[in-house]
Amino acid sequence: MADFPFDIVGFDLDGTLFDTSADLTDAVNHGLGLLGRPALSVETVKPMIGRGGKYMLQQGLEASGGCDPEVLERIYPELLAFYGDNLTRGTYAFPGLIEAMDQLDARRVKLAIVTNKSESLAVKLVAELALDHRFACVIGGDTMGPDGRKPSPEGIREMIRRCGGGPAAFVGDTIFDIQAAKNAGIPSIAVSFGFLMQPVEELAADAVIDHFDELVPALENLRVARTL
């Protein structure tokens, strides 16, 4: 275990670590309901997730009758307040995650989160799931300022800095996650079970996993591929 190739493994949050789609859909539908708009299904909302709450609401408004900028700005705080009060009613860790984290802990790998969700909501969500002790740091979409959201590499670079440096890899489910890893100069792994906006093969990640029990072997194989 001492020669494991990575000191740090970072994760996206929504659609990578946790299936948050039910609670995010409820938040979008809360906002739409305030306008008398029809509710959207979870499957409709899933592709809207990954670029932050305002983008998700904008897409929800577009899908339900059109998005007026004034309406977006008025309803967005209502969505955030509702979501903040209902973060984990339907949210759960993807199968195999806890076991994969245990395997990485045994190899003394530091785990971290880099998400486009606001830092305060991400920290609260992980704490409500009683998993906050598993992560060395949580970097949100607002942590690095207005230009720090993925695909910017700044969040991943800050993750590496806070974790003390060393070889790192990043795991995500969207093109923004994979591009952020590439922009930061580290290898990436895409999860096929996330909130995909496109076929997982099109993300051009260094590896793809279909279940978290494949994560540690995939990280080992990345080391092999890089040294061939």
Number of C-alpha atoms within 10 A of each C-alpha: 9 7 8 14 20 19 20 22 23 26 23 26 26 25 23 24 23 19 22 24 24 19 20 29 25 23 26 29 24 19 25 21 12 11 12 10 15 12 16 17 13 16 12 12 22 22 17 22 25 25 17 18 22 19 15 22 27 21 19 24 22 12 14 13 11 12 15 11 9 8 13 16 13 11 19 20 14 16 22 18 11 18 21 17 11 16 22 20 12 13 18 14 16 17 14 14 17 16 12 17 20 13 16 21 13 11 16 15 20 21 22 25 26 30 29 27 24 16 19 15 16 24 18 15 21 20 12 12 13 10 12 17 9 15 17 17 20 25 28 26 22 18 21 15 11 8 14 18 27 27 22 19 22 22 29 31 20 18 24 23 11 14 20 12 13 11 12 25 23 27 27 31 29 31 21 20 30 25 19 24 29 19 16 20 14 17 20 27 25 27 24 19 16 22 23 21 16 12 9 19 11 10 23 15 24 18 18 21 17 12 15 21 16 14 24 15 12 17 22 14 15 19 15 11 10 9 7 5
